[in-house]
């Protein structure tokens, strides 16, 4: 079967099978522009009015419609010049649409490769993605309104990939390769300060002092030529000063830079890169101590004790162990822990560093199932931090103990102990621990084990927090309660609790306030109020901006934005939100449980626009999460994503099976809205509503009636309207859905509330 290949990066190119379409074959410029426009839009389909507005904005609609008809006809003849089937690539009728199953567009291939690279964190995958960027989008049309915004976004994506690839190479000590990549980024955008700073750091690590100073001078001169006349930021200035005042980049300074690289890789979620960078930092830090994990001799420890070398070696081994644990390699973490403990013991110890190390040892013990020793180590680490540590140490020790409780299934008891122990304190320590508890709380909602009793537990937590005057804990408890009510189908009660939590977080400041706004946006999107969803998401993003970005924040916000876009019938916008989430994860790391909703929604959106590769990426992420934790809700998300993947591959029977399996699992998790939604997809074949051949009309009718009753009980108006309009079954109603189903007030679906109005929103 012939394919139509369309190139847009670096200039417009079209190939039908092996045959190139020459520029002279396009008899109308607008027919060529129409193909460009269709190649750019998700799903390669565009409403006639939007096509006219994009290509003939100066003309009245009737005149534009006539010209569109001519351009469409001419485009068909150009693409099918040697065939009598002039509808082979462009669909018949007056709606401009390319047939996605026959079309390959280089922009889509670049974006798909970028998504795969960010999911895999594989430098080779990044190389392949970067290689697909042959140049800026349609340079001949860079000033056309319909191309300009997309051109800027793609260029920014290309630069971000280069910087991310540079970071991956840097951490793995491929300094020449990192410098080459970062030079490409700086050449493409001389004002890209992040790329310039990374290039300076790579030169410093390689001992190229002159190159550091030269790159700083180049950046400073470029910024001075800008209208605002600003200079390089503090990080670049600090590195420049460090290098300028020394005659060479000494080994000790290189060790500090490598440690900083490791910290940056940990922040981005690249645990393998962090381990490699900490290993490089150990070489100059340890001196006579072994650079690889091992037991140093007492004489070596004594010789290296000068200048704090021992403490740095212990710290680096501790960080390497933490990186190994975060990457799921507990076996490789143990030698680093033993080395750090031996180094500290041989030098007489350092109480603060010993406390930090106990926290990592506790995590390792918990990962091996040694519950009692893990808890003792975490509690000892907390005691050491309280006596000798910094505020950062205290916060980290609190988190270590909370993670141990979570690993042992005693999170609820541990949280109440935290509230009792911390009391009314309001500082960075309580901010951080309750941000983590917000993440760990997601596990409580996900299963039919932990998920049972969350509402009652949240109410008890709220009572305890109020009694102790612990306002940060109170804000957390209101959110936990609101989430439980939302997921269990009590939509008339959930918003009041979530709003109360969001307001408390606003008063207190600090992290943690994004989650209630995100859940409010999820409720609004499900209810069909996209304007409210957008407002809540803006508030959530503003709350996230008040604290250092972390892996728990942006995944959920982007997931909810994608969900709302899918519900509005804008799957292309949902796909863009998913790509933005992947870019944020590459920079700040990703928390799978906080991002879980993104995977099935993004797979659904990719299926709707015909992107099988994107659907496969998100289905794989959903399967990976479901494989890590025993949870009906997360297994439901994986089954939903697999159903969407089957749909885009044309396997409508497999799509039905996946969505029905998801519906059963959501019912087991007591999440009625999501169960009803999966039933609709099982009947209609997915968001494109193609239907499933061979499905019994009686069973379809039952599924649709069950879904309609849940939607009506919850107030999910848009989902109910879409269900009625789905072109499946007799009489144009899905599965034989009778007129009036979803409007009666008979028995509700599972978990639905009993008819109280949506105005009852107070907690």
ZAMARGU-4260 file (C-alpha; in steps of 0.2 Angstrom, whole numbers, plus 5000, padded with zeros to 4 digits):
<rodrens>
0) 5000/5000/5000 | 5007/5017/4995 | 5010/5029/5009 | 5010/5048/5008 | 5025/5055/5017
5) 5024/5074/5021 | 5040/5083/5027 | 5037/5100/5036 | 5054/5102/5046 | 5066/5111/5036
10) 5054/5114/5021 | 5039/5107/5013 | 5041/5090/5005 | 5029/5077/4999 | 5032/5059/4993
15) 5019/5047/4986 | 5027/5030/4988 | 5044/5032/4980 | 5039/5047/4969 | 5043/5065/4975
20) 5029/5078/4971 | 5038/5092/4963 | 5035/5110/4967 | 5028/5113/4949 | 5015/5099/4952
25) 5005/5111/4964 | 4995/5122/4952 | 4987/5131/4966 | 4997/5138/4981 | 4983/5136/4992
30) 4980/5118/4989 | 4998/5115/4995 | 4995/5126/5010 | 4979/5116/5014 | 4990/5100/5014
35) 5002/5108/5025 | 4988/5114/5037 | 4981/5096/5037 | 4997/5088/5041 | 5000/5099/5056
40) 4983/5097/5065 | 4980/5082/5076 | 4971/5068/5067 | 4974/5077/5050 | 4956/5083/5050
45) 4949/5101/5050 | 4932/5109/5051 | 4928/5118/5035 | 4926/5135/5044 | 4943/5133/5053
50) 4951/5129/5036 | 4944/5144/5028 | 4948/5156/5043 | 4966/5150/5042 | 4969/5151/5023
55) 4958/5165/5018 | 4955/5176/5034 | 4952/5192/5024 | 4937/5184/5014 | 4919/5182/5019
60) 4915/5164/5023 | 4905/5160/5007 | 4919/5166/4996 | 4932/5156/5006 | 4921/5141/5006
65) 4921/5141/4987 | 4940/5143/4986 | 4942/5129/4999 | 4932/5118/4987 | 4944/5122/4973
70) 4960/5120/4984 | 4953/5103/4990 | 4949/5097/4973 | 4966/5102/4966 | 4975/5094/4981
75) 4967/5078/4977 | 4972/5078/4959 | 4990/5083/4964 | 4992/5069/4976 | 4983/5056/4965
80) 4989/5062/4948 | 4993/5044/4942 | 4977/5036/4949 | 4959/5036/4946 | 4956/5035/4964
85) 4957/5053/4969 | 4951/5050/4987 | 4966/5039/4991 | 4974/5051/5003 | 4961/5065/5005
90) 4944/5059/5011 | 4929/5062/5000 | 4917/5076/5004 | 4919/5094/5008 | 4928/5091/5025
95) 4946/5093/5023 | 4954/5077/5030 | 4969/5066/5026 | 4967/5048/5029 | 4979/5045/5044
100) 4982/5027/5041 | 4991/5031/5025 | 5000/5047/5030 | 5017/5049/5038 | 5022/5067/5044
105) 5039/5071/5050 | 5033/5082/5064 | 5023/5068/5072 | 5038/5056/5070 | 5049/5069/5079
110) 5036/5072/5093 | 5034/5053/5095 | 5053/5050/5096 | 5054/5064/5109 | 5041/5056/5120
115) 5049/5039/5119 | 5066/5047/5123 | 5059/5056/5138 | 5050/5040/5144 | 5066/5029/5142
120) 5079/5041/5148 | 5090/5033/5135 | 5104/5044/5127 | 5103/5034/5111 | 5084/5037/5110
125) 5088/5056/5112 | 5100/5055/5098 | 5087/5047/5087 | 5074/5061/5092 | 5086/5075/5089
130) 5091/5068/5072 | 5073/5069/5066 | 5073/5088/5068 | 5079/5092/5050 | 5076/5111/5053
135) 5063/5124/5058 | 5045/5121/5053 | 5041/5127/5036 | 5053/5142/5035 | 5044/5148/5020
140) 5028/5150/5030 | 5036/5156/5047 | 5025/5172/5047 | 5009/5163/5043 | 4998/5164/5058
145) 4993/5145/5057 | 5012/5140/5057 | 5020/5153/5068 | 5015/5146/5085 | 5019/5128/5081
150) 5036/5133/5074 | 5041/5141/5090 | 5034/5126/5100 | 5044/5114/5090 | 5060/5124/5090
155) 5058/5125/5109 | 5056/5106/5110 | 5071/5103/5100 | 5082/5115/5111 | 5075/5106/5127
160) 5080/5089/5120 | 5097/5095/5116 | 5099/5101/5134 | 5092/5085/5141 | 5104/5075/5130
165) 5118/5085/5136 | 5114/5082/5154 | 5113/5063/5151 | 5130/5063/5142 | 5138/5074/5156
170) 5132/5063/5170 | 5140/5048/5161 | 5157/5057/5159 | 5155/5059/5140 | 5161/5077/5142
175) 5166/5079/5124 | 5149/5072/5118 | 5140/5083/5130 | 5149/5099/5124 | 5145/5095/5106
180) 5127/5093/5109 | 5126/5109/5120 | 5136/5119/5107 | 5122/5115/5095 | 5109/5121/5107
185) 5118/5138/5109 | 5121/5139/5090 | 5102/5137/5088 | 5098/5150/5101 | 5113/5161/5107
190) 5102/5167/5122 | 5097/5150/5129 | 5105/5153/5146 | 5102/5135/5152 | 5111/5128/5138
195) 5125/5140/5140 | 5127/5137/5159 | 5127/5118/5155 | 5141/5120/5142 | 5151/5131/5155
200) 5150/5117/5168 | 5155/5103/5155 | 5170/5114/5151 | 5174/5116/5169 | 5173/5097/5172
205) 5184/5094/5158 | 5197/5106/5165 | 5195/5118/5150 | 5196/5135/5160 | 5198/5146/5145
210) 5182/5139/5137 | 5172/5142/5152 | 5177/5160/5152 | 5175/5162/5134 | 5157/5155/5134
215) 5152/5166/5149 | 5159/5182/5139 | 5149/5176/5124 | 5133/5174/5134 | 5135/5191/5143
220) 5138/5200/5126 | 5123/5192/5118 | 5112/5196/5133 | 5118/5214/5133 | 5112/5217/5115
225) 5094/5213/5121 | 5082/5227/5124 | 5082/5224/5143 | 5101/5223/5143 | 5102/5210/5157
230) 5117/5199/5161 | 5119/5181/5165 | 5110/5174/5180 | 5117/5170/5197 | 5122/5152/5193
235) 5132/5157/5178 | 5140/5171/5188 | 5145/5160/5202 | 5153/5147/5191 | 5162/5161/5181
240) 5169/5168/5197 | 5175/5151/5203 | 5184/5147/5187 | 5191/5165/5185 | 5199/5166/5202
245) 5209/5150/5200 | 5223/5146/5188 | 5215/5129/5184 | 5200/5119/5188 | 5208/5109/5202
250) 5202/5091/5207 | 5193/5097/5222 | 5183/5109/5212 | 5179/5096/5199 | 5173/5084/5213
255) 5161/5098/5219 | 5155/5100/5201 | 5152/5082/5198 | 5142/5081/5215 | 5131/5096/5208
260) 5129/5086/5192 | 5123/5071/5202 | 5111/5082/5212 | 5104/5089/5196 | 5101/5072/5189
265) 5093/5066/5204 | 5081/5080/5204 | 5077/5076/5186 | 5073/5058/5190 | 5089/5051/5180
270) 5095/5040/5194 | 5107/5031/5183 | 5115/5047/5178 | 5116/5052/5196 | 5125/5036/5201
275) 5138/5039/5187 | 5140/5058/5192 | 5143/5053/5210 | 5155/5040/5205 | 5165/5053/5196
280) 5164/5065/5211 | 5171/5051/5222 | 5187/5050/5212 | 5194/5067/5218 | 5185/5067/5234
285) 5192/5051/5241 | 5210/5053/5237 | 5218/5038/5246 | 5201/5030/5249 | 5194/5018/5236
290) 5184/5026/5223 | 5173/5011/5221 | 5162/5005/5236 | 5173/4995/5248 | 5181/4995/5265
295) 5196/5007/5267 | 5210/5004/5279 | 5212/5014/5295 | 5228/5021/5288 | 5219/5027/5272
300) 5205/5035/5282 | 5218/5044/5294 | 5228/5050/5278 | 5212/5057/5270 | 5204/5065/5285
305) 5212/5082/5281 | 5201/5095/5274 | 5185/5086/5276 | 5189/5073/5263 | 5181/5059/5273
310) 5165/5068/5276 | 5163/5071/5257 | 5167/5053/5253 | 5154/5047/5265 | 5141/5060/5259
315) 5144/5054/5241 | 5143/5036/5245 | 5126/5040/5254 | 5120/5050/5239 | 5125/5036/5227
320) 5116/5023/5238 | 5100/5034/5238 | 5101/5035/5219 | 5103/5016/5218 | 5087/5014/5229
325) 5077/5027/5219 | 5082/5017/5203 | 5076/5001/5211 | 5093/4993/5213 | 5094/4989/5232
330) 5108/4977/5229 | 5119/4990/5222 | 5115/5002/5236 | 5121/4991/5250 | 5140/4992/5246
335) 5139/5011/5245 | 5130/5011/5262 | 5143/5000/5270 | 5157/5011/5263 | 5150/5027/5270
340) 5147/5019/5287 | 5165/5012/5287 | 5172/5029/5282 | 5162/5038/5296 | 5167/5025/5309
345) 5185/5026/5305 | 5186/5045/5306 | 5177/5046/5323 | 5160/5050/5314 | 5150/5065/5311
350) 5133/5066/5320 | 5123/5075/5307 | 5130/5065/5292 | 5127/5049/5302 | 5109/5054/5304
355) 5107/5057/5286 | 5115/5040/5282 | 5103/5031/5294 | 5088/5038/5284 | 5095/5030/5268
360) 5099/5014/5278 | 5081/5014/5284 | 5075/5015/5266 | 5086/5000/5261 | 5080/4990/5276
365) 5062/4993/5271 | 5065/4988/5253 | 5072/4971/5259 | 5057/4968/5271 | 5066/4971/5287
370) 5052/4981/5296 | 5058/4982/5313 | 5076/4987/5309 | 5070/4999/5296 | 5059/5008/5308
375) 5073/5009/5322 | 5085/5016/5309 | 5073/5029/5303 | 5069/5034/5321 | 5087/5035/5325
380) 5090/5046/5310 | 5076/5057/5315 | 5083/5059/5333 | 5101/5063/5326 | 5093/5076/5314
385) 5084/5084/5329 | 5099/5086/5339 | 5113/5089/5326 | 5105/5092/5309 | 5099/5107/5299
390) 5081/5111/5294 | 5084/5101/5278 | 5090/5086/5288 | 5075/5087/5299 | 5063/5087/5284
395) 5073/5073/5276 | 5072/5063/5292 | 5053/5065/5293 | 5051/5059/5275 | 5062/5044/5278
400) 5051/5039/5293 | 5035/5042/5283 | 5042/5031/5268 | 5046/5017/5280 | 5028/5018/5287
405) 5021/5018/5269 | 5032/5003/5264 | 5026/4993/5279 | 5008/4997/5277 | 5007/5007/5293
410) 5006/5024/5284 | 4990/5029/5293 | 4997/5026/5310 | 5013/5035/5305 | 5003/5050/5299
415) 4994/5052/5315 | 5010/5051/5325 | 5017/5065/5314 | 5003/5076/5318 | 5005/5072/5337
420) 5024/5075/5336 | 5024/5091/5325 | 5009/5099/5333 | 5004/5117/5327 | 5022/5120/5320
425) 5021/5129/5303 | 5038/5129/5295 | 5047/5121/5280 | 5048/5105/5289 | 5029/5103/5291
430) 5027/5109/5273 | 5038/5096/5266 | 5032/5081/5276 | 5014/5085/5271 | 5018/5087/5253
435) 5025/5069/5254 | 5009/5063/5263 | 4999/5071/5249 | 5008/5059/5237 | 5007/5044/5248
440) 4989/5047/5251 | 4986/5043/5232 | 4990/5025/5236 | 4976/5025/5249 | 4963/5030/5235
445) 4969/5017/5223 | 4965/5000/5230 | 4951/4990/5237 | 4962/4987/5252 | 4969/5004/5257
450) 4955/5012/5248 | 4942/5005/5260 | 4939/5017/5275 | 4948/5032/5268 | 4934/5043/5271
455) 4932/5038/5289 | 4951/5039/5291 | 4951/5057/5283 | 4938/5063/5295 | 4948/5056/5310
460) 4963/5064/5304 | 4954/5081/5302 | 4948/5080/5320 | 4965/5076/5326 | 4973/5090/5316
465) 4960/5103/5322 | 4962/5097/5340 | 4981/5099/5339 | 4980/5116/5330 | 4990/5108/5316
470) 4984/5119/5301 | 4995/5111/5288 | 4988/5094/5293 | 4971/5101/5293 | 4973/5107/5275
475) 4980/5089/5270 | 4965/5081/5279 | 4952/5091/5270 | 4960/5087/5253 | 4961/5068/5257
480) 4943/5068/5262 | 4938/5078/5246 | 4947/5066/5235 | 4939/5051/5243 | 4922/5058/5241
485) 4926/5063/5223 | 4932/5046/5218 | 4918/5037/5226 | 4905/5047/5217 | 4899/5059/5230
490) 4902/5074/5218 | 4890/5085/5228 | 4900/5084/5244 | 4918/5084/5237 | 4920/5101/5230
495) 4917/5110/5247 | 4931/5099/5256 | 4943/5102/5242 | 4940/5121/5241 | 4942/5122/5260
500) 4959/5113/5258 | 4964/5125/5244 | 4960/5140/5254 | 4969/5134/5269 | 4985/5131/5258
505) 4983/5148/5251 | 4984/5156/5269 | 4998/5145/5274 | 5009/5147/5258 | 5022/5134/5254
510) 5020/5118/5244 | 5005/5106/5244 | 4992/5118/5238 | 4991/5112/5220 | 4983/5095/5224
515) 4966/5101/5229 | 4965/5113/5215 | 4969/5099/5203 | 4955/5088/5210 | 4943/5103/5209
520) 4948/5104/5190 | 4945/5085/5188 | 4928/5087/5196 | 4924/5102/5184 | 4930/5093/5169
525) 4920/5078/5173 | 4905/5089/5176 | 4907/5097/5159 | 4912/5114/5165 | 4929/5117/5156
530) 4929/5136/5160 | 4930/5131/5179 | 4942/5117/5176 | 4954/5130/5167 | 4952/5142/5182
535) 4956/5128/5194 | 4971/5122/5184 | 4978/5140/5184 | 4976/5141/5202 | 4985/5124/5204
540) 4999/5130/5193 | 5001/5146/5203 | 5002/5136/5220 | 5015/5125/5212 | 5025/5140/5207
545) 5027/5145/5225 | 5038/5130/5229 | 5053/5122/5221 | 5045/5111/5207 | 5045/5093/5211
550) 5039/5077/5204 | 5022/5077/5213 | 5016/5093/5205 | 5015/5095/5187 | 5011/5077/5181
555) 4994/5078/5189 | 4990/5096/5183 | 4995/5091/5165 | 4985/5075/5167 | 4969/5084/5172
560) 4972/5097/5158 | 4973/5082/5146 | 4957/5074/5153 | 4947/5090/5151 | 4953/5092/5133
565) 4947/5074/5129 | 4930/5078/5137 | 4929/5094/5126 | 4932/5084/5110 | 4950/5091/5108
570) 4961/5076/5108 | 4975/5085/5100 | 4976/5097/5114 | 4976/5082/5126 | 4991/5075/5117
575) 5000/5092/5118 | 4997/5092/5137 | 5004/5074/5138 | 5020/5080/5129 | 5022/5095/5140
580) 5020/5083/5155 | 5035/5072/5148 | 5045/5088/5146 | 5042/5093/5164 | 5046/5075/5170
585) 5063/5076/5161 | 5067/5092/5170 | 5059/5089/5187 | 5057/5070/5188 | 5040/5061/5188
590) 5030/5053/5202 | 5021/5039/5194 | 5007/5038/5207 | 5004/5057/5206 | 5004/5056/5186
595) 4994/5040/5185 | 4978/5048/5177 | 4989/5055/5162 | 4993/5038/5155 | 4976/5031/5151
600) 4969/5048/5146 | 4984/5052/5135 | 4983/5034/5127 | 4964/5038/5123 | 4969/5055/5115
605) 4983/5047/5105 | 4970/5034/5099 | 4958/5048/5094 | 4971/5056/5083 | 4977/5040/5075
610) 4994/5040/5084 | 4997/5022/5088 | 5015/5025/5094 | 5010/5038/5107 | 4996/5027/5113
615) 5009/5012/5115 | 5021/5024/5125 | 5007/5029/5137 | 5000/5011/5138 | 5017/5005/5143
620) 5019/5018/5157 | 5002/5013/5163 | 5007/4994/5163 | 5023/4998/5172 | 5014/5007/5186
625) 5001/4993/5188 | 5015/4981/5189 | 5024/4990/5203 | 5009/4991/5215 | 4994/4980/5219
630) 4979/4991/5215 | 4963/4989/5206 | 4962/5007/5201 | 4980/5007/5193 | 4976/4990/5184
635) 4960/4998/5178 | 4970/5013/5170 | 4982/5000/5162 | 4967/4990/5155 | 4960/5007/5148
640) 4976/5012/5140 | 4977/4994/5132 | 4959/4996/5126 | 4964/5013/5117 | 4979/5005/5110
645) 4969/4991/5103 | 4956/5003/5095 | 4970/5013/5086 | 4977/4997/5079 | 4959/4993/5072
650) 4956/4979/5085 | 4939/4984/5091 | 4936/4967/5099 | 4952/4970/5109 | 4947/4988/5113
655) 4930/4982/5120 | 4939/4969/5131 | 4951/4981/5138 | 4938/4994/5142 | 4926/4981/5150
660) 4940/4975/5161 | 4944/4993/5166 | 4926/4995/5170 | 4926/4980/5182 | 4942/4985/5190
665) 4935/5003/5193 | 4920/4996/5201 | 4930/4985/5212 | 4940/5001/5217 | 4923/5010/5220
670) 4925/5023/5207 | 4908/5024/5198 | 4912/5039/5186 | 4927/5030/5179 | 4918/5013/5178
675) 4904/5021/5168 | 4915/5030/5156 | 4924/5014/5152 | 4908/5005/5149 | 4904/5019/5136
680) 4920/5016/5127 | 4917/4997/5127 | 4901/5000/5118 | 4906/5014/5106 | 4924/5007/5102
685) 4933/5022/5110 | 4933/5041/5108 | 4930/5040/5089 | 4914/5030/5092 | 4916/5017/5079
690) 4906/5004/5088 | 4911/4985/5091 | 4905/4972/5078 | 4897/4957/5086 | 4893/4964/5103
695) 4875/4959/5108 | 4863/4974/5108 | 4855/4968/5124 | 4872/4969/5133 | 4876/4985/5125
700) 4859/4992/5131 | 4863/4987/5149 | 4880/4994/5149 | 4874/5011/5142 | 4859/5012/5154
705) 4871/5008/5169 | 4883/5022/5163 | 4869/5034/5159 | 4862/5032/5177 | 4879/5035/5185
710) 4882/5051/5174 | 4865/5058/5178 | 4867/5055/5197 | 4884/5063/5197 | 4879/5078/5186
715) 4891/5073/5172 | 4881/5082/5159 | 4893/5082/5145 | 4897/5063/5147 | 4878/5060/5147
720) 4875/5070/5131 | 4889/5062/5122 | 4882/5045/5127 | 4865/5049/5119 | 4873/5056/5104
725) 4885/5041/5100 | 4880/5034/5083 | 4879/5016/5089 | 4864/5004/5090 | 4847/5005/5084
730) 4839/5022/5082 | 4855/5031/5083 | 4856/5028/5102 | 4871/5018/5109 | 4866/5000/5112
735) 4848/5004/5111 | 4848/5017/5124 | 4830/5022/5127 | 4825/5041/5127 | 4824/5047/5144
740) 4837/5036/5152 | 4848/5047/5162 | 4834/5059/5165 | 4824/5049/5177 | 4826/5049/5196
745) 4825/5030/5199 | 4839/5020/5207 | 4856/5027/5205 | 4872/5019/5199 | 4885/5012/5211
750) 4892/5025/5223 | 4881/5039/5217 | 4873/5051/5230 | 4855/5052/5232 | 4849/5067/5223
755) 4856/5082/5233 | 4859/5097/5223 | 4876/5103/5217 | 4873/5119/5227 | 4877/5109/5243
760) 4896/5112/5242 | 4901/5116/5260 | 4911/5104/5270
</rodrens>
